Amino acid sequence: MTSTFRLTSAEFKKIFKRPSIFIMAILLVIAVFISLYTFNPNSRVDNTVDYSLDNSLQYYTTFYSGSTEQTKSDIDNSFLATDEIINYYKLYNDRNSKLNSYYNDIYSAIRKVESETSAQLKASKFNDVIEALEDFKRIFVSFDEFVDMNNAQYDFITITTTSQEISGKTSYTYLDNSLASLDYLIDYAKSHTYHEFIDMFNLAGNGHKTKLEKVLHHGLDYIQTTFLGISQTIAKNYSAYEASVESSKTDNSIRIGNRNALKTALETYQTYFKLVLDNDYPLVLVNKDKKVAIEELIISAIDTISIPVSEEKLYNSHKTAFENLAKLNIINNINTFTNNEISQFEVDNYLINDYTNYQKKVNDNRTAILTKIDNLKNDEAVSNIQFAITEYYLLSEAYHNYIYDKTIISVTDSYEKTQYVDFYKYKLDEFNRYQVNEALTTNKYYIDNNVYENSYLTNFAFNQKSGNGDTNLFDFMYFALELCAVIIMVFAVMLVCSLITGESESGTIKLLLVRPYKRGKIITAKLLATLFFALTFMIFSFIITFVGGYFLFGMPTQNVLAVFNATTAFEINPLGLMGINALSLLLDIVFFVVLALMISILCKNYAASISAVLVVIILNYALNVVFGGTFWYTVLPGMNLHIFKYFGNAFTSVGDGMILQTLLLTSIESSMTFVFSVLANLSYMVIALAISYSVFAKRDF
């Protein structure tokens, strides 16, 4: 250890005597001054609610009685929309759970009948089968439970079920076939003996069991069943229109009636399609390309049979319209799409429980914020009530985003990536699990603590202010330190190359090798001396950027909400977070110094080693721009450097200036984690050091 320290000290003195050290310090100062005049970040998106009023009472009155954006009624609609989707998912899961439960009860009751030896007991227990069938039917038709938060039925449910005011009952328009099968099973059970029912139940092919399985499937996937029902109506009306067109003797009023019925059925399919797909949250999932194709097909079909009134009485007009319709092959295309492409979406019960818990927390938070607003209506400072109203608005945003992101993650958990990237809407083709989890963690923190985005600085970015006001010193420091780190990196790799290949070419290294030092200690000393100077220059850069930024931009008072590894959100003073950033930059420099050490040992002349190292650095930045974010690139060093991105700034930058962000930094691919990146970097460094020590020990100078 003593000899290593002595060698390191000697290398340090040798480096210190070089004029390039002082040139380096001057370059860093120049870089900071250039940064001071070139740094011009975009303003952060300001979510502050601003009614442009004069006093707190006016804000209070407008908030409660206004109907414009970001007043209470408007914000409450956002809360209501999120509550309604939770309500729907909960009702859907409850109904499905009961359907499956009563379905299993039917089988359980049948097994008990079969297991009894006494005919009298069999007949008695057969009543349980009938009761289970009736319970199953009761849940099957329980669509009246599907109501929104205003006790009105969801639009996509009202198309599935049509109220009949005369009878006071509900007609299950597109579930009639399944309901008829279920009624048949119940009637059969009531009018036949148990052994006749069970024999028919177990009959292979088209027995009661097969019918019951179909009924269960249609009950669980009632949206697809509704599409199937509309498709059958289209097919029936298509056949009727075809028959009326085939004969020129058919009464024209019948022909027009059949045409109109077909057109109405096509429009119903089109309307239902829009209702279930154009939601903020998924109800069904379909392939986006096939969705577009079927929509265009239906529009073409409707246009084809939309005969002008002046020509409706002409037989040839209908004949031509139907011939063009037949070319679209609409029946086969609709049936294929409906049967194969519509997948009804269901949220897992554990998510429903989570949604319900956060629904309660959000309601408690709303009450607390509204109380705060009430207490501030006569406050002298308008900014205080403005801040509280903004919190109410941001709570609605956090609530919506939390539930939405949780739901979308459940989609990606249920399907392979090759499937969900092609689903319509919800931006699943751009889905990044790490980014979504980071947003989830952030919004969870907001709701758990009832403190929101307006209370914090955002994490640092090249092109965006971290606060709502003017640029602060940490915005500048982040920008300037990144540029300084590049300069330090280039200097450090040139330095380590000069200590190896430079001294090899000049022959001075032989004077060191003849002394009683192991070669491993010699290379360790050169490496430590280089890293010490890198550390010194990083500290120097930190100080001058801090001083320059402080006097020019000033110190912010808010903390930053950082998110570590997309799992843990925490408040931190921006100076502390900037220290973590500086440490991250230093680790990047260490990485390239170790890499340069290996290259300089493998090369036998200084020019070749410097050229090779600089090519590697430039190539790293170039590949970041071209391949950053791709899965295969995650195993290479470029994607795993600058671990500060795991503290919540990887997805901060937007708009102008992204090229610098993309060049110097990389985003995080879905599968990446902090541990993965650290281990990847360590692995490369260990390999590089192992090669360096091994080759240097055997090299003939």
Secondary structure, DSSP 8 states (H G I E B T S, - for coil): -HHHHHHHHHHHHHHHTSHHHHHHHHHHHHHHHHHHHH---B-----------SSHHHHHHHHHH--STTSHHHHHHHHHHHHHHHHHHHHHHHHHHHHHHHHHHHHHHHHHHHH---HHHHHHHHHHHHHHHHHHHHHHT-GGG-B-TTS-B-HHHHHHSEEETTTTEEE-TTTHHHHHHHHHHHHHHHHS-HHHHHHHHT-TTTSHHHHHHHHHHHHHTHHHHHHHHHHHHHHHHHHHHHHHHH-TTS-HHHHHHHHHHHHHHHHHHHHHHHHHHSSSS-SEE-BHHHHHHHHHHHHHHHHHT---GGGTT-HHHHHHHHHHHHHTTHHHHHHHHHHHT-EE----HHHHHHHHHHHHHHHHHHHHHHHHHHHTTT-S-HHHHHHHHHHHHHHHHHHHHHHHHHHHHHHHHHS-HHHHTTBSSTTGGG--HHHHHHHHHHHHHHHHHT--GGGSB----SSB-SSSSS--HHHHHHHHHHHHHHHHHHHHHHHHHIIIIIHHHHTHHHHHHTSS--HHHHHHHHHHHHHHHHHHHHHHHHHHHHHHHHHHH----S-EEEEETTTEEEEE-HHHHHHHHHHHHHHHHHHHHHHHHHHHHH-SSHHHHHHHHHHHHHHHHHHHHHHTT-TGGGGSHHHHS-GGGGGTTTT---STTHHHHHHH-----TT--HHHHHHHHHHHHHHHHHHHHHHHHH---
